[in-house]
Amino acid sequence: MFYKKPIEERIADRMAKRKPLAEGKTFEHGPAKFVFVSLLVAVVVMHVVGAAIVMHFDV
């Protein structure tokens, strides 16, 4: 009556429907790429600001 496939079978069915990844593509998930690039930019900005502060107060 309320039969559902096991989660493993549902995942396998969903993965089988997906198209193959394009060659050389690193991120297949758009939001993951956005988060990665945002964190990378934040780290670079923090390093530049930190270096500027240290250079400013260096006596």
GROMACS elastic network, one bead per residue, 0.5 to 0.9 nm:
[ bonds ]
;  ai    aj funct       b0    kb
    4     7     6  0.85730   500
    4    10     6  0.89321   500
    5     8     6  0.80636   500
    5     9     6  0.61703   500
    5    10     6  0.62853   500
    6     9     6  0.54630   500
    6    10     6  0.64506   500
    6    11     6  0.88087   500
    7    10     6  0.50602   500
    7    11     6  0.61127   500
    7    12     6  0.85211   500
    8    11     6  0.51969   500
    8    12     6  0.61278   500
    8    13     6  0.86330   500
    9    13     6  0.60838   500
    9    14     6  0.85678   500
   10    13     6  0.51140   500
   10    14     6  0.62127   500
   10    15     6  0.86165   500
   11    14     6  0.51119   500
   11    15     6  0.60921   500
   11    16     6  0.85389   500
   12    15     6  0.50983   500
   12    16     6  0.60816   500
   12    17     6  0.87485   500
   13    16     6  0.51343   500
   13    17     6  0.64739   500
   14    17     6  0.52889   500
   14    18     6  0.67136   500
   15    18     6  0.53418   500
   15    19     6  0.85266   500
   16    19     6  0.79747   500
   18    21     6  0.87808   500
   19    22     6  0.89143   500
   20    23     6  0.89701   500
   21    24     6  0.84942   500
   21    25     6  0.69758   500
   21    28     6  0.72075   500
   22    25     6  0.56694   500
   22    28     6  0.88001   500
   23    26     6  0.87810   500
   25    28     6  0.69371   500
   26    33     6  0.86876   500
   27    30     6  0.69095   500
   27    32     6  0.69645   500
   27    33     6  0.59901   500
   28    32     6  0.81697   500
   28    33     6  0.82533   500
   29    32     6  0.54453   500
   29    33     6  0.66700   500
   30    33     6  0.52472   500
   30    34     6  0.64091   500
   30    35     6  0.88624   500
   31    35     6  0.61700   500
   31    36     6  0.85222   500
   32    35     6  0.51914   500
   32    36     6  0.61070   500
   32    37     6  0.86062   500
   33    36     6  0.50914   500
   33    37     6  0.61004   500
   33    38     6  0.84363   500
   34    37     6  0.53167   500
   34    38     6  0.60128   500
   34    39     6  0.85958   500
   35    38     6  0.50759   500
   35    39     6  0.61199   500
   35    40     6  0.85128   500
   36    39     6  0.53137   500
   36    40     6  0.61703   500
   36    41     6  0.86938   500
   37    41     6  0.61272   500
   37    42     6  0.85486   500
   38    41     6  0.51760   500
   38    42     6  0.61160   500
   38    43     6  0.86824   500
   39    43     6  0.61857   500
   39    44     6  0.86479   500
   40    43     6  0.52933   500
   40    44     6  0.63605   500
   40    45     6  0.87293   500
   41    44     6  0.51558   500
   41    45     6  0.61326   500
   41    46     6  0.85895   500
   42    45     6  0.51449   500
   42    46     6  0.61071   500
   42    47     6  0.86187   500
   43    46     6  0.51321   500
   43    47     6  0.62049   500
   43    48     6  0.86944   500
   44    47     6  0.51718   500
   44    48     6  0.62648   500
   44    49     6  0.86670   500
   45    48     6  0.51466   500
   45    49     6  0.61132   500
   45    50     6  0.84343   500
   46    49     6  0.51539   500
   46    50     6  0.59175   500
   46    51     6  0.84617   500
   47    50     6  0.50399   500
   47    51     6  0.60357   500
   47    52     6  0.85176   500
   48    51     6  0.51421   500
   48    52     6  0.61479   500
   48    53     6  0.86684   500
   49    52     6  0.50466   500
   49    53     6  0.61929   500
   49    54     6  0.86575   500
   50    53     6  0.51558   500
   50    54     6  0.62183   500
   50    55     6  0.85587   500
   51    54     6  0.51410   500
   51    55     6  0.60486   500
   51    56     6  0.84945   500
   52    55     6  0.50843   500
   52    56     6  0.60292   500
   52    57     6  0.87464   500
   53    56     6  0.50581   500
   53    57     6  0.63284   500
   53    58     6  0.85005   500
   54    57     6  0.54267   500
   54    58     6  0.59265   500
   55    58     6  0.52075   500
   55    59     6  0.86445   500
   56    59     6  0.83487   500
